[in-house]
Amino acid sequence: MQALDWRWRPKIPNLGASLKSPNRLFLMPAAEALINAPEFTVTELSSALKRTVEDAYGHVRVRGEITGFRGAHSSGHCYFALKDDGAKIEAVIWKFAHARMRFKPQEGLEVIATGKLTTYPGSSKYQIVIEALEPAGIGALMALMEERKKKLAAEGLFDEARKQLLPWLPEVIGVVTSPTGAVIRDILHRLEDRFPRRVLVWPVKVQGDGSAEQIAAAIRGFNALPQGGRIPRPDLLIVARGGGSLEDLWSFNEEIVVRAVAQSMIPLISAVGHETDITLIDFVADKRAPTPTAAAEMAVPVRSELFVELESLARRTMTCWQRGQEFRRNELRAAARALPAATELLAIPRQRLDRAASSLPRGLKANTHAHFRRFAGASARLTVRVLRGQLTQAKHRLTVSGERMTHSARTLLRNRRDRFAGLEVRLKASKLANAQAQRQRIARERERVARLAERARRALVTVTQRLQARVAHSGQLLGALSYRSVLARGFALVRDEQGHPLHAAASIGPGARLDLEFSDGRVAATADGDRPAVARPVKPAVSEPKPAAPKRVIKPVGQGSLF
C-alpha cells in the first residue's frame, strides 16, 4: 500500500482544474507532489527572489563596519561589505552616488548606510545599493577631535616654527610601538636595508585603556635619558602603529600624548596608521610619515647610495686638485719667465749700500760731537748749590707728608674705634634678642612635642585595641570555619590508610583499614564486608485486620550551620 502524504498545499498555477481552489486540503502522494511542482529556470527564480526582496524592504538603513574596501574600481564603482559581530552583507556604491557623497567610505570605519536592498543573480547573493553614507559611532569622537585640534592649535603647538629638523644620520633611533606587532619588524627590516643603526624600542600598548599614558611616558622617558649614560640617548624618535579605525587610533589623539610630543627635545617622526589615517600627533610632530616603513626611510639615507656619492665626490675632488695643481704650475712657470735676473734686482740696493758705507764715518763723528756738547751743558747746570736747594725742598715735602700721614692715621683710628663701639652695642642687643627668641621657640617646640607624643600614645593604644579585636574576630571566624567544630557536634571524619578523606560508602572495599577522627581523638577501624540482603516481607493470604498503630513522627535532625 502506497503511503499518502497529507499536506497543506496553496494554489499552484498550471496544475489543472481540480487544483484551482486556493487553500484546499489535498490528499496526494509525496512522489506525485514532487512531480506536479512547477519548474523554474534559474533566471526566473533569481528574478522572483529579486522582486520579493526589493518589494519587501525597499529603502533601509544599515549600521555596520566597512570591510574589504580597497578604493574605487577602475569603473568608478565601489565594492565592499558591511559587517557586525554576527553577520556580513555585501554593498555597492555606484559611480554617480560616490561622486556626490560628502563622506567617503574608508576601511574599518563604522557607518550608517542608506540604500535599497536587492540581489545579485550572478553570484546568488543579496546586497545593498548604498545611496547615502554617514559615520556612526565616531561622530562624537570626530567632534571631540576637532575641538581638541582647535584648542591645541590656538596654543601654538602646531606651528611650523617650533618644529625641529631631523638629523641627517642619527646614531641611535628610539621607537615607541608595540613589541608584538608587525610595525617594529617592518622598521627594523627597512633600517637594515638602508643604513643599519642602533634601535632602542620602548614597548607600549598602542590601543585600549592606559595606552595613551604609556605612550606619553615612553616619549618623556627617552627625553629624560642623560647624554653619555649607560643607555644612550636617541638622536631621533619614531612613534609608530599600524592602521585601524578611529577608535583604535584614539590613543594618539589624547592631549597627554600630544603635549608629550610637543615637549620632546628629540626630533620626532609620527608614523601612525596608513596614509589616510590622521591623528593629532601628526600635526605636532616634527615630521609625519604615511606608514611606519616610510618613517624608517625618512630616518636614515641609503648606505649604498652614500658610498656611490662619496666615491663620486672623491673622484671629483681628485680631478679638481689635479687641475688646480696643473694651473698653479703653469702660472709659476709663466711668472718665472717674467721675473728679472737677480743681478738686475740687486744693482740699485747694492749702489745704495755703497753710498751709505762711504758716509758712515762722517756721520759717526758728527753724532759723537753732538752728544759731547749736550753732556757738557748738563754738567755746567749741575752745581753744589743747586743740589743743596733740591735736597732742602725734598726734605720739606717729606716732613709735610709725614705730618699729614700722622694726622690721617689718628683720624682713621678714631673713626674705626667709634664704629666698632657702636657695632659692639648692636651685637650685644642682637644676642639678647636672639637668645630670647630661641628660648621662646624651644618652649613652643617642647609643647608641640608633648602634644604629638600624647597623640601618638593615644593613637598607638587605639590601633592596638583595633588589632586585638581583629585578631580575636579572626580567631572566632577560624574556629567557626574549622571542621573540628563540626566534629565537636558529634560527627566523625573517615579517612583511608593514606589519610585521604572518604565521602561515599561505595569507595570503601571489604576489609579496608579506616581511620575515624572524632573531636577528642582518632580510632582505627576495619570495614565489614558482609552486607546481607534485606528480605522483603511476604504478605499472608488472609490477614486479619489489625488496629492501625499510631504513626511515629520522626523529626529530622538538623545538621546545623558551619558558620
VENWO-V320314 format. One record per residue. N is the residue number from 1. RES is the residue in one small letter. OMEGA is omega in whole degrees, 0 to 359 (none if undefined). BURIAL is + if it has 24 or more other C-alpha atoms within 12 Angstrom, else -. Layout:
N RES OMEGA BURIAL
N RES OMEGA BURIAL
This chain:
1 m 182 -
2 q 180 -
3 a 180 -
4 l 181 -
5 d 178 -
6 w 181 -
7 r 175 -
8 w 185 -
9 r 173 +
10 p 181 -
11 k 180 -
12 i 183 -
13 p 174 -
14 n 178 -
15 l 180 -
16 g 185 -
17 a 183 -
18 s 182 -
19 l 184 -
20 k 182 -
21 s 181 -
22 p 175 -
23 n 178 -
24 r 176 -
25 l 183 -
26 f 175 -
27 l 184 -
28 m 176 -
29 p 180 -
30 a 179 -
31 a 179 -
32 e 178 -
33 a 179 -
34 l 181 -
35 i 183 -
36 n 179 -
37 a 182 -
38 p 178 -
39 e 177 -
40 f 168 -
41 t 180 -
42 v 181 -
43 t 179 -
44 e 180 -
45 l 179 -
46 s 179 -
47 s 179 -
48 a 178 -
49 l 179 -
50 k 179 +
51 r 180 -
52 t 181 -
53 v 183 -
54 e 180 -
55 d 185 -
56 a 187 -
57 y 182 -
58 g 178 -
59 h 179 -
60 v 174 -
61 r 185 -
62 v 178 +
63 r 180 +
64 g 181 +
65 e 180 +
66 i 178 +
67 t 179 +
68 g 181 -
69 f 180 +
70 r 181 -
71 g 182 -
72 a 176 -
73 h 178 -
74 s 177 -
75 s 182 -
76 g 179 -
77 h 181 -
78 c 180 +
79 y 177 +
80 f 181 +
81 a 173 +
82 l 183 +
83 k 169 +
84 d 184 -
85 d 188 -
86 g 185 -
87 a 180 -
88 k 179 -
89 i 179 +
90 e 182 +
91 a 179 +
92 v 175 +
93 i 180 +
94 w 188 +
95 k 183 -
96 f 178 -
97 a 179 -
98 h 182 +
99 a 183 -
100 r 178 -
101 m 176 -
102 r 179 -
103 f 183 -
104 k 178 +
105 p 178 +
106 q 181 +
107 e 177 +
108 g 183 +
109 l 176 +
110 e 187 +
111 v 170 +
112 i 184 +
113 a 177 +
114 t 181 +
115 g 183 +
116 k 178 +
117 l 182 +
118 t 178 +
119 t 175 +
120 y 186 -
121 p 184 -
122 g 180 -
123 s 176 -
124 s 178 -
125 k 178 -
126 y 184 +
127 q 177 +
128 i 177 +
129 v 188 +
130 i 177 +
131 e 179 +
132 a 184 +
133 l 178 +
134 e 182 +
135 p 179 +
136 a 178 +
137 g 181 -
138 i 181 -
139 g 179 -
140 a 180 -
141 l 180 +
142 m 177 -
143 a 177 -
144 l 179 -
145 m 178 +
146 e 179 -
147 e 179 -
148 r 178 +
149 k 179 +
150 k 181 -
151 k 182 -
152 l 177 +
153 a 178 -
154 a 177 -
155 e 178 -
156 g 181 -
157 l 182 +
158 f 183 +
159 d 178 -
160 e 184 -
161 a 183 -
162 r 181 -
163 k 184 +
164 q 175 +
165 l 179 -
166 l 176 +
167 p 184 -
168 w 180 -
169 l 181 +
170 p 177 +
171 e 181 -
172 v 180 +
173 i 176 +
174 g 182 +
175 v 177 +
176 v 182 +
177 t 177 +
178 s 182 +
179 p 184 -
180 t 182 -
181 g 179 -
182 a 184 -
183 v 183 +
184 i 178 +
185 r 177 +
186 d 181 +
187 i 181 +
188 l 180 +
189 h 181 -
190 r 176 +
191 l 178 +
192 e 180 -
193 d 187 -
194 r 182 +
195 f 183 +
196 p 178 +
197 r 176 +
198 r 185 +
199 v 174 +
200 l 181 +
201 v 175 +
202 w 185 +
203 p 179 +
204 v 169 +
205 k 183 +
206 v 174 +
207 q 180 +
208 g 182 -
209 d 177 -
210 g 182 -
211 s 180 +
212 a 179 +
213 e 179 +
214 q 180 +
215 i 179 +
216 a 179 +
217 a 179 +
218 a 179 +
219 i 179 +
220 r 179 +
221 g 177 +
222 f 180 +
223 n 181 +
224 a 179 -
225 l 181 -
226 p 175 -
227 q 179 -
228 g 179 -
229 g 180 -
230 r 173 -
231 i 184 -
232 p 178 -
233 r 183 +
234 p 173 +
235 d 183 +
236 l 178 +
237 l 176 +
238 i 174 +
239 v 191 +
240 a 173 +
241 r 178 +
242 g 182 +
243 g 180 +
244 g 179 +
245 s 180 +
246 l 177 +
247 e 179 +
248 d 182 +
249 l 187 +
250 w 179 +
251 s 181 +
252 f 173 +
253 n 180 +
254 e 184 +
255 e 181 +
256 i 179 +
257 v 181 +
258 v 181 +
259 r 176 +
260 a 177 +
261 v 180 +
262 a 181 +
263 q 183 +
264 s 176 +
265 m 177 +
266 i 177 +
267 p 188 +
268 l 176 +
269 i 177 +
270 s 180 +
271 a 185 +
272 v 176 +
273 g 178 +
274 h 185 +
275 e 181 -
276 t 180 -
277 d 181 +
278 i 174 +
279 t 184 +
280 l 180 +
281 i 175 +
282 d 182 +
283 f 184 +
284 v 180 +
285 a 179 +
286 d 179 +
287 k 177 +
288 r 177 +
289 a 181 +
290 p 180 +
291 t 175 +
292 p 178 +
293 t 177 +
294 a 176 +
295 a 176 +
296 a 177 +
297 e 177 +
298 m 187 +
299 a 185 +
300 v 174 +
301 p 178 +
302 v 185 -
303 r 181 -
304 s 177 -
305 e 177 -
306 l 177 -
307 f 179 -
308 v 180 -
309 e 179 -
310 l 177 -
311 e 178 -
312 s 179 -
313 l 178 -
314 a 178 -
315 r 180 -
316 r 178 -
317 t 179 -
318 m 179 -
319 t 179 -
320 c 180 -
321 w 178 -
322 q 178 -
323 r 178 -
324 g 178 -
325 q 179 -
326 e 179 -
327 f 179 -
328 r 177 -
329 r 179 -
330 n 178 -
331 e 179 -
332 l 179 -
333 r 179 -
334 a 179 -
335 a 178 -
336 a 178 -
337 r 182 -
338 a 182 -
339 l 176 -
340 p 179 -
341 a 182 -
342 a 180 -
343 t 179 -
344 e 180 -
345 l 184 -
346 l 184 -
347 a 183 -
348 i 175 -
349 p 179 -
350 r 180 -
351 q 177 -
352 r 178 -
353 l 178 -
354 d 180 -
355 r 178 -
356 a 179 -
357 a 180 -
358 s 182 -
359 s 182 -
360 l 180 -
361 p 180 -
362 r 180 -
363 g 180 -
364 l 179 -
365 k 180 -
366 a 180 -
367 n 179 -
368 t 180 -
369 h 180 -
370 a 179 -
371 h 179 -
372 f 180 -
373 r 181 -
374 r 177 -
375 f 179 -
376 a 177 -
377 g 180 -
378 a 180 -
379 s 179 -
380 a 180 -
381 r 182 -
382 l 177 -
383 t 181 -
384 v 181 -
385 r 180 -
386 v 180 -
387 l 178 -
388 r 178 -
389 g 179 -
390 q 177 -
391 l 179 -
392 t 179 -
393 q 180 -
394 a 178 -
395 k 180 -
396 h 179 -
397 r 180 -
398 l 180 -
399 t 181 -
400 v 180 -
401 s 178 -
402 g 178 -
403 e 179 -
404 r 180 -
405 m 179 -
406 t 179 -
407 h 180 -
408 s 179 -
409 a 179 -
410 r 179 -
411 t 180 -
412 l 179 -
413 l 179 -
414 r 179 -
415 n 180 -
416 r 180 -
417 r 178 -
418 d 181 -
419 r 180 -
420 f 178 -
421 a 178 -
422 g 179 -
423 l 179 -
424 e 179 -
425 v 180 -
426 r 181 -
427 l 178 -
428 k 180 -
429 a 180 -
430 s 180 -
431 k 179 -
432 l 181 -
433 a 180 -
434 n 179 -
435 a 179 -
436 q 179 -
437 a 180 -
438 q 178 -
439 r 178 -
440 q 180 -
441 r 179 -
442 i 179 -
443 a 178 -
444 r 180 -
445 e 178 -
446 r 177 -
447 e 181 -
448 r 178 -
449 v 179 -
450 a 178 -
451 r 180 -
452 l 179 -
453 a 179 -
454 e 178 -
455 r 180 -
456 a 179 -
457 r 179 -
458 r 180 -
459 a 179 -
460 l 179 -
461 v 181 -
462 t 180 -
463 v 179 -
464 t 179 -
465 q 179 -
466 r 181 -
467 l 178 -
468 q 178 -
469 a 180 -
470 r 179 -
471 v 179 -
472 a 178 -
473 h 179 -
474 s 178 -
475 g 177 -
476 q 180 -
477 l 179 -
478 l 178 -
479 g 179 -
480 a 182 -
481 l 183 -
482 s 180 -
483 y 179 -
484 r 175 -
485 s 176 +
486 v 178 -
487 l 181 +
488 a 180 -
489 r 175 -
490 g 179 -
491 f 178 -
492 a 179 +
493 l 184 +
494 v 178 +
495 r 176 +
496 d 183 +
497 e 180 -
498 q 179 -
499 g 180 -
500 h 180 -
501 p 179 -
502 l 185 -
503 h 184 -
504 a 179 -
505 a 181 -
506 a 181 -
507 s 181 -
508 i 179 -
509 g 179 -
510 p 177 -
511 g 182 -
512 a 177 -
513 r 184 -
514 l 178 +
515 d 182 +
516 l 180 +
517 e 175 +
518 f 181 -
519 s 183 -
520 d 178 -
521 g 183 -
522 r 180 -
523 v 176 -
524 a 182 -
525 a 178 -
526 t 182 -
527 a 179 -
528 d 183 -
529 g 182 -
530 d 178 -
531 r 182 -
532 p 179 -
533 a 181 -
534 v 181 -
535 a 178 -
536 r 179 -
537 p 180 -
538 v 180 -
539 k 177 -
540 p 182 -
541 a 179 -
542 v 182 -
543 s 178 -
544 e 178 -
545 p 179 -
546 k 179 -
547 p 182 -
548 a 178 -
549 a 178 -
550 p 180 -
551 k 179 -
552 r 181 -
553 v 180 -
554 i 180 -
555 k 179 -
556 p 178 -
557 v 181 -
558 g 181 -
559 q 182 -
560 g 181 -
561 s 176 -
562 l 183 -
563 f none -
